[in-house]
Amino acid sequence: MKEAKIGEAKTNFSQLVQRAEAGEEIVIKRGNTPVAVLSKYHAPTARKPGRLKGRVKIHKDFDRLPDDLAEAFGLKS
């Protein structure tokens, strides 16, 4: 992981962006304190509802707490 102070990052921004595009992470520091990370952008993947339909089974007793836990939470006396 490369580290660059803010002044160096300003001067060499294009080169740092190229390195980030190649997959390297660059830590930007103010003095000796890390303040930011320059890294490759990854577009969020779109969620597709129902992709696991028929592949996930929720058992009938899913919402039932065991007696000792129900008692611990004050749901059973």
C-alpha positions in Angstrom: 0.0 0.0 0.0 1.5 3.3 -1.1 1.4 6.3 1.1 1.4 9.9 -0.1 1.3 13.2 1.7 -1.3 15.7 0.4 1.3 17.9 -1.4 2.7 14.8 -3.2 -0.8 13.6 -4.0 -1.6 17.0 -5.6 1.5 17.0 -7.7 1.2 13.4 -8.8 -2.6 13.0 -8.8 -2.8 11.6 -12.4 -0.2 8.9 -11.6 -1.8 8.0 -8.3 -5.2 7.6 -10.1 -3.6 5.3 -12.6 -2.2 3.2 -9.8 -5.6 3.1 -8.1 -7.2 2.0 -11.4 -4.7 -0.8 -11.5 -5.9 -2.0 -8.1 -3.5 -0.4 -5.7 -4.7 1.5 -2.6 -3.0 4.8 -1.8 -3.3 6.3 1.7 -3.3 10.1 1.6 -1.7 11.6 4.7 -1.8 15.0 6.3 1.6 15.1 8.0 1.8 11.6 9.5 -1.9 11.2 9.9 -3.8 9.1 7.4 -6.9 11.1 6.2 -8.1 9.4 3.1 -7.7 6.3 0.8 -7.6 6.5 -3.0 -8.7 3.2 -4.5 -10.4 1.8 -7.6 -14.1 2.5 -7.9 -16.4 -0.5 -8.0 -19.9 0.1 -9.2 -22.5 -1.3 -6.9 -24.2 -4.5 -8.2 -27.9 -4.2 -8.7 -30.0 -6.3 -6.4 -32.5 -8.7 -8.1 -35.4 -9.6 -5.8 -36.3 -13.2 -5.8 -33.0 -14.6 -6.9 -33.1 -17.2 -4.1 -36.7 -18.0 -4.4 -37.2 -21.8 -3.9 -33.6 -22.2 -2.6 -34.1 -20.8 0.9 -36.4 -22.5 3.4 -37.5 -21.0 6.7 -38.6 -23.6 9.2 -41.9 -23.4 10.9 -40.3 -22.9 14.3 -38.1 -20.0 13.2 -39.8 -17.4 15.4 -40.1 -19.7 18.4 -37.5 -19.0 21.2 -36.3 -21.9 23.3 -38.0 -21.9 26.7 -34.8 -20.8 28.6 -34.2 -17.8 26.3 -37.9 -16.8 26.4 -37.7 -16.9 30.2 -34.4 -14.9 30.2 -36.1 -12.1 28.1 -39.1 -12.1 30.4 -41.5 -13.5 27.7 -42.3 -16.6 29.8 -42.7 -17.1 33.5 
